[in-house]
Amino acid sequence: MRPAKGSIRVLGLTLVACCLFLPARAEDVEKKFRIGLGVGFLNAQNSVSSDSANTLTLVDAGLEPVDFYRDPRNDSGAFGNLDINSGALGTVFGQYAVNKIFLIELSVGYQKTDLGDIEVQAQFQGIEIPDLERFRFEIFRLDAGEVEQVPLQLSFLTRFRPRASFNPYIGGGFGYTFIGFEPSDEFNDLSVNMDASQGSHWTVNSAFFGNEALIPSADPLHDLDGARVDIRDTWEWHAIGGVEISFKRKWVAFVDLRYSVSSRKAQISFDGTDDLGVGVPNLTDFCSNPPGSFPPGGDFFTVCPRSEAGNAALAGAYGPTRILIGGLVDGGSLQPDDDAPPNTDCSDPTQARFCTFLPVLDGEVDPGFYYAQGGSFKYDYFSLLVGVRYTF
């Protein structure tokens, strides 16, 4: 669940209203305890971005392009991210005022939200590719699941105007966030389908002459390993800024903004690595051909000093996984062509040449070229809360 677009504006207007219309009373908190309750939202700051629109450009010493490698996937996948979605956060506070200025605070919060989507792209075996296109990958976004976060924080606060009704404060501290993950049915099905599939790495060749293609590598056909999820509890450190407004004896309203940095990362991987398939890096790097080489790029004899990405491209590191047995998603089915012989059986490999892959779902996963986007990201976040505190 993401916060409404006007959430920050509403909180700001609430604060202004408190300043203008509530009576001014200073609050005496020295050597006293306080309890509080806040509601708002938590906004994660890290994500895994899609690399489907990437291009590797190799240039010579004069910065002239000598080679290109383009990721073959549908560029529209670049608009998706894998992250912990923003969502509602509730927090309970307990404080003790050492004196009028310094306070010690213990708080516990709760949030449950979505982990976003897993991007799967597939170019199915037997699909017809238009003449003006090199590839035809389709995008499938699969719900990853839900994440629960329970941040337990110990904080130390400094109040700037302890005798005034309008009292800004800053602070910092550390804590421990308890994290749980519940995978979705779609995510579980994806993992099961991958476990039941066999495939091998294929590589995308140079695009320098505009004749990109997917070609086989030396990787043998092998059993694929399913999805692995590592989302664990983490230590965190946080900074705080906020303001309190007295509106009644022993009561204050507050607005609280926090930024938290985590010590661990969450990771989702497929077939033993971050991603199924290897994306082309979005990079411009130096590459020079040996003297007298021809053509100027696009062959496997090019050398790229100081370019790890260029050498990886020449070695065929980038490209999808071709699944020959099994598949990850149901994207359609092979259907007989209009001029196919009578009683053509498209499930028979010897008759597949008379068939075309069409978006007619049959409930079966389909072979083809696949990518699945995984990766790792930290739990860093902003939280914004509004609430009340009571002194006793």
C-alpha positions as CSV (number, residue, x, y, z in Angstrom):
1,M,0.0,0.0,0.0
2,R,1.4,3.4,-1.0
3,P,0.6,6.6,0.8
4,A,-1.9,9.0,-0.8
5,K,-0.3,11.7,-2.9
6,G,-1.4,14.4,-0.5
7,S,-0.2,12.7,2.7
8,I,2.7,15.1,3.3
9,R,0.5,18.1,2.5
10,V,-2.1,16.9,5.0
11,L,0.5,16.5,7.7
12,G,1.9,19.9,7.0
13,L,-1.6,21.6,7.1
14,T,-2.2,19.8,10.4
15,L,1.0,21.2,11.9
16,V,0.0,24.7,10.7
17,A,-3.4,24.4,12.2
18,C,-2.0,23.4,15.5
19,C,0.3,26.4,15.5
20,L,-2.4,28.9,14.7
21,F,-5.4,27.7,16.6
22,L,-4.3,25.7,19.6
23,P,-3.6,27.5,22.9
24,A,0.0,28.0,23.9
25,R,1.0,26.0,27.0
26,A,4.5,24.9,27.9
27,E,5.0,21.4,29.1
28,D,7.0,20.4,32.1
29,V,8.6,17.0,31.4
30,E,11.7,16.9,33.7
31,K,12.1,13.6,35.5
32,K,8.8,12.3,34.1
33,F,7.7,9.5,31.8
34,R,5.7,10.0,28.6
35,I,3.8,7.6,26.3
36,G,2.8,8.3,22.8
37,L,1.2,6.9,19.6
38,G,2.0,7.9,16.0
39,V,0.6,7.0,12.6
40,G,2.0,7.7,9.2
41,F,4.0,5.9,6.5
42,L,7.3,4.3,5.9
43,N,9.0,4.9,2.5
44,A,11.8,2.5,1.5
45,Q,14.8,4.2,-0.1
46,N,16.4,1.3,-2.0
47,S,15.2,-0.9,-4.9
48,V,16.4,-3.1,-7.7
49,S,15.8,-1.4,-11.1
50,S,15.2,-3.2,-14.3
51,D,18.1,-3.3,-16.7
52,S,16.1,-4.2,-19.7
53,A,16.8,-0.9,-21.6
54,N,20.5,-1.0,-21.1
55,T,23.2,-0.4,-23.8
56,L,26.9,-1.1,-23.6
57,T,28.8,1.3,-25.9
58,L,32.5,0.7,-26.5
59,V,34.6,3.6,-27.8
60,D,38.2,4.0,-29.1
61,A,40.8,6.5,-27.9
62,G,39.1,9.2,-29.9
63,L,35.8,8.5,-28.2
64,E,34.4,7.1,-31.5
65,P,32.0,4.2,-31.1
66,V,33.6,0.9,-32.2
67,D,30.9,-1.6,-30.8
68,F,27.4,-1.7,-29.3
69,Y,25.6,-4.3,-27.3
70,R,21.9,-3.8,-26.6
71,D,19.9,-5.7,-24.1
72,P,17.4,-7.7,-26.2
73,R,14.4,-7.3,-23.8
74,N,11.4,-5.1,-24.1
75,D,12.4,-1.6,-23.0
76,S,9.1,-1.1,-21.2
77,G,10.4,-3.3,-18.4
78,A,12.6,-0.4,-17.3
79,F,9.6,1.2,-15.6
80,G,9.4,-1.5,-12.9
81,N,11.3,-1.8,-9.6
82,L,11.6,-4.6,-7.1
83,D,11.4,-2.9,-3.6
84,I,9.6,-2.8,-0.3
85,N,6.6,-0.7,-1.2
86,S,5.7,2.4,0.8
87,G,3.0,1.7,3.3
88,A,1.2,2.7,6.5
89,L,3.2,2.6,9.8
90,G,2.0,2.7,13.3
91,T,4.4,3.3,16.3
92,V,4.1,3.3,20.1
93,F,6.6,5.5,22.1
94,G,7.8,5.5,25.6
95,Q,10.0,8.3,26.9
96,Y,11.8,9.4,30.0
97,A,13.0,13.0,30.4
98,V,16.5,13.1,32.1
99,N,16.0,16.9,32.4
100,K,14.1,19.6,30.5
101,I,16.2,19.2,27.4
102,F,17.4,15.5,27.1
103,L,15.1,12.5,26.7
104,I,15.6,8.8,26.3
105,E,13.0,7.1,24.0
106,L,12.0,3.5,23.3
107,S,9.7,2.9,20.4
108,V,8.2,-0.1,18.5
109,G,6.5,0.1,15.1
110,Y,4.6,-2.1,12.7
111,Q,4.2,-2.1,9.0
112,K,3.0,-4.7,6.5
113,T,3.3,-4.0,2.8
114,D,4.1,-5.6,-0.6
115,L,7.5,-6.5,-1.9
116,G,6.7,-5.3,-5.4
117,D,6.9,-7.4,-8.5
118,I,9.3,-9.9,-10.1
119,E,9.9,-8.9,-13.7
120,V,9.9,-11.9,-16.0
121,Q,10.5,-11.4,-19.7
122,A,10.1,-14.2,-22.3
123,Q,10.5,-14.7,-26.0
124,F,8.7,-17.9,-26.6
125,Q,9.8,-20.7,-28.8
126,G,8.0,-20.6,-32.1
127,I,6.9,-17.0,-31.8
128,E,6.7,-14.9,-35.0
129,I,9.0,-11.9,-35.0
130,P,8.1,-8.9,-37.3
131,D,10.5,-8.2,-40.1
132,L,11.6,-4.8,-38.6
133,E,12.3,-6.3,-35.1
134,R,15.2,-8.4,-33.8
135,F,13.5,-9.7,-30.7
136,R,10.0,-10.0,-29.3
137,F,10.2,-10.3,-25.5
138,E,6.9,-10.1,-23.5
139,I,6.8,-8.7,-20.0
140,F,5.2,-10.6,-17.0
141,R,5.0,-9.0,-13.6
142,L,4.5,-11.5,-10.8
143,D,3.6,-10.5,-7.3
144,A,6.6,-11.3,-5.0
145,G,4.8,-11.4,-1.7
146,E,4.4,-9.4,1.5
147,V,6.9,-8.0,4.0
148,E,6.3,-7.3,7.7
149,Q,8.6,-4.9,9.5
150,V,8.7,-4.3,13.3
151,P,11.3,-1.6,14.0
152,L,12.4,-1.6,17.7
153,Q,14.4,1.7,18.3
154,L,16.3,3.2,21.2
155,S,16.7,7.0,20.7
156,F,18.2,10.0,22.4
157,L,16.4,13.3,21.9
158,T,17.3,17.0,22.4
159,R,14.6,19.6,22.8
160,F,15.4,23.2,21.8
161,R,12.6,25.2,23.5
162,P,11.7,23.2,26.6
163,R,9.5,26.0,28.1
164,A,7.7,26.9,24.8
165,S,4.5,25.4,23.4
166,F,6.2,25.0,20.0
167,N,9.2,22.7,20.7
168,P,11.5,21.4,17.9
169,Y,13.7,18.5,18.6
170,I,16.4,16.4,17.0
171,G,18.0,13.1,17.9
172,G,19.4,9.8,16.9
173,G,19.9,6.2,18.0
174,F,20.0,2.6,16.9
175,G,17.7,-0.4,16.9
176,Y,16.8,-3.8,15.5
177,T,14.2,-4.4,12.9
178,F,12.4,-7.7,12.9
179,I,11.4,-8.7,9.3
180,G,9.1,-11.4,8.0
181,F,8.4,-12.4,4.4
182,E,5.3,-14.3,3.0
183,P,5.8,-15.3,-0.6
184,S,2.9,-15.0,-3.0
185,D,1.4,-18.0,-4.8
186,E,2.8,-16.5,-8.1
187,F,6.3,-16.4,-6.6
188,N,6.0,-20.0,-5.3
189,D,4.8,-21.1,-8.7
190,L,7.7,-19.3,-10.5
191,S,10.2,-21.1,-8.2
192,V,8.6,-24.5,-8.7
193,N,8.5,-24.0,-12.5
194,M,12.2,-23.0,-12.5
195,D,13.1,-26.1,-10.5
196,A,11.3,-28.3,-13.0
197,S,13.1,-26.7,-16.1
198,Q,16.3,-27.3,-18.0
199,G,18.1,-24.6,-19.9
200,S,21.4,-23.1,-21.0
201,H,22.9,-19.6,-21.4
202,W,22.6,-17.9,-24.7
203,T,24.4,-14.7,-25.6
204,V,23.4,-11.5,-27.4
205,N,25.9,-10.6,-30.1
206,S,27.2,-7.2,-31.3
207,A,24.7,-4.7,-32.6
208,F,27.4,-2.6,-34.4
209,F,26.0,-3.6,-37.8
210,G,22.4,-3.8,-36.7
211,N,22.2,-7.6,-36.9
212,E,21.7,-8.5,-33.3
213,A,20.8,-12.1,-32.6
214,L,20.8,-14.6,-29.8
215,I,23.4,-17.3,-30.3
216,P,24.3,-20.4,-28.2
217,S,27.2,-20.4,-25.8
218,A,29.3,-23.2,-24.5
219,D,27.0,-23.6,-21.4
220,P,25.5,-27.1,-21.5
221,L,21.8,-27.8,-20.9
222,H,21.4,-28.2,-17.1
223,D,18.7,-28.3,-14.4
224,L,17.8,-24.9,-13.2
225,D,17.6,-23.9,-9.5
226,G,14.5,-22.1,-8.3
227,A,14.1,-18.9,-6.4
228,R,16.0,-18.2,-3.2
229,V,14.9,-15.4,-0.7
230,D,17.1,-14.0,2.0
231,I,15.1,-11.4,3.9
232,R,16.4,-11.3,7.5
233,D,16.2,-9.2,10.6
234,T,18.7,-6.3,10.7
235,W,20.4,-3.8,12.9
236,E,19.8,-0.1,12.0
237,W,20.9,3.4,12.9
238,H,18.6,6.4,12.6
239,A,18.5,10.2,12.7
240,I,15.4,12.1,13.9
241,G,13.9,15.5,13.5
242,G,10.5,16.7,14.7
243,V,8.4,19.2,16.5
244,E,6.0,19.1,19.5
245,I,3.1,21.4,20.1
246,S,1.4,21.7,23.5
247,F,-2.4,21.8,23.2
248,K,-3.6,20.7,26.7
249,R,-2.0,20.1,30.1
250,K,0.2,17.0,29.9
251,W,-0.6,16.5,26.2
252,V,1.4,17.4,23.0
253,A,0.9,16.8,19.4
254,F,3.9,15.9,17.3
255,V,5.3,15.5,13.8
256,D,8.3,13.1,13.6
257,L,10.6,12.5,10.6
258,R,13.2,9.7,10.7
259,Y,15.8,8.3,8.4
260,S,17.1,4.7,9.1
261,V,20.1,3.0,7.6
262,S,20.2,-0.8,7.8
263,S,23.2,-3.1,8.2
264,R,21.9,-5.9,6.0
265,K,20.5,-6.4,2.6
266,A,17.5,-8.3,1.3
267,Q,18.3,-10.6,-1.6
268,I,16.2,-12.5,-4.2
269,S,18.0,-14.8,-6.6
270,F,17.3,-17.3,-9.3
271,D,19.3,-20.3,-10.5
272,G,22.0,-19.5,-8.0
273,T,22.6,-15.9,-9.1
274,D,20.8,-12.6,-8.7
275,D,19.1,-12.9,-12.1
276,L,18.0,-15.6,-14.5
277,G,19.8,-14.4,-17.7
278,V,22.6,-11.8,-17.6
279,G,21.6,-8.2,-18.4
280,V,23.8,-5.9,-20.6
281,P,25.4,-3.2,-18.4
282,N,24.3,0.4,-19.1
283,L,27.8,1.7,-19.7
284,T,30.2,3.6,-22.1
285,D,33.7,2.2,-21.8
286,F,37.0,2.3,-23.7
287,C,37.9,-0.4,-26.2
288,S,40.5,-0.4,-28.9
289,N,41.0,-2.7,-31.8
290,P,44.5,-4.1,-32.5
291,P,46.3,-2.3,-35.4
292,G,44.9,-3.3,-38.8
293,S,41.9,-5.1,-37.5
294,F,38.8,-5.2,-39.7
295,P,35.9,-4.6,-39.3
296,P,36.2,-2.0,-36.5
297,G,34.2,-4.0,-33.9
298,G,31.5,-6.6,-33.9
299,D,33.8,-9.7,-34.0
300,F,35.3,-11.9,-31.3
301,F,38.9,-10.9,-32.1
302,T,38.5,-7.4,-30.7
303,V,40.4,-6.6,-27.6
304,C,39.2,-4.1,-25.0
305,P,42.0,-3.1,-22.6
306,R,40.8,-1.8,-19.3
307,S,37.2,-2.7,-20.1
308,E,35.9,-5.6,-18.0
309,A,32.4,-5.1,-19.5
310,G,33.8,-5.1,-23.1
311,N,35.7,-8.3,-22.6
312,A,32.7,-9.9,-21.0
313,A,30.6,-8.9,-24.0
314,L,33.2,-10.4,-26.4
315,A,33.2,-13.6,-24.3
316,G,29.4,-13.9,-24.6
317,A,28.6,-13.2,-21.0
318,Y,25.4,-11.2,-21.6
319,G,22.1,-12.8,-22.7
320,P,19.1,-14.8,-21.6
321,T,18.6,-18.4,-20.5
322,R,17.0,-20.6,-23.1
323,I,14.7,-23.0,-21.5
324,L,14.2,-26.1,-23.7
325,I,12.4,-28.3,-21.2
326,G,9.8,-26.7,-19.1
327,G,9.3,-22.9,-18.8
328,L,8.4,-20.2,-16.3
329,V,5.0,-18.8,-17.4
330,D,2.1,-19.7,-19.7
331,G,2.3,-17.1,-22.5
332,G,0.2,-18.9,-25.1
333,S,0.5,-22.1,-27.2
334,L,1.6,-23.3,-30.6
335,Q,-1.3,-23.2,-33.1
336,P,-1.4,-24.7,-36.6
337,D,-0.7,-22.2,-39.4
338,D,-3.4,-21.5,-42.0
339,D,-1.6,-23.6,-44.5
340,A,-0.6,-26.3,-42.1
341,P,-1.4,-30.0,-43.2
342,P,-4.6,-31.4,-41.8
343,N,-4.4,-32.9,-38.3
344,T,-1.2,-31.1,-37.5
345,D,0.0,-31.8,-33.9
346,C,1.9,-28.8,-32.7
347,S,3.1,-30.7,-29.6
348,D,5.1,-33.0,-32.0
349,P,8.6,-31.4,-32.5
350,T,8.7,-32.7,-36.0
351,Q,5.5,-30.8,-36.9
352,A,6.3,-27.6,-35.0
353,R,7.5,-25.9,-38.2
354,F,3.8,-25.9,-39.3
355,C,2.8,-23.9,-36.2
356,T,3.1,-20.4,-34.8
357,F,3.1,-19.4,-31.2
358,L,-0.1,-17.4,-30.4
359,P,-1.4,-15.8,-27.2
360,V,-3.9,-18.6,-26.6
361,L,-3.4,-19.8,-23.0
362,D,-3.5,-23.5,-22.4
363,G,-2.5,-23.7,-18.8
364,E,1.0,-25.0,-19.6
365,V,4.3,-23.3,-19.1
366,D,6.1,-22.6,-22.4
367,P,9.8,-23.0,-23.4
368,G,11.8,-20.0,-24.8
369,F,14.3,-17.4,-24.0
370,Y,13.8,-16.1,-20.4
371,Y,15.0,-13.4,-18.0
372,A,13.9,-13.1,-14.4
373,Q,14.9,-10.0,-12.4
374,G,16.2,-10.5,-8.9
375,G,18.9,-8.7,-6.9
376,S,19.6,-7.2,-3.5
377,F,18.7,-4.0,-1.7
378,K,19.0,-2.5,1.8
379,Y,16.1,-1.8,4.1
380,D,17.0,2.0,4.4
381,Y,13.8,4.1,4.8
382,F,12.2,7.5,5.7
383,S,9.3,7.5,8.1
384,L,6.9,10.3,8.7
385,L,4.5,10.2,11.7
386,V,1.9,12.4,13.3
387,G,0.6,11.7,16.8
388,V,0.2,12.6,20.4
389,R,2.1,12.1,23.7
390,Y,1.0,12.2,27.3
391,T,3.2,13.1,30.3
392,F,2.6,11.5,33.7
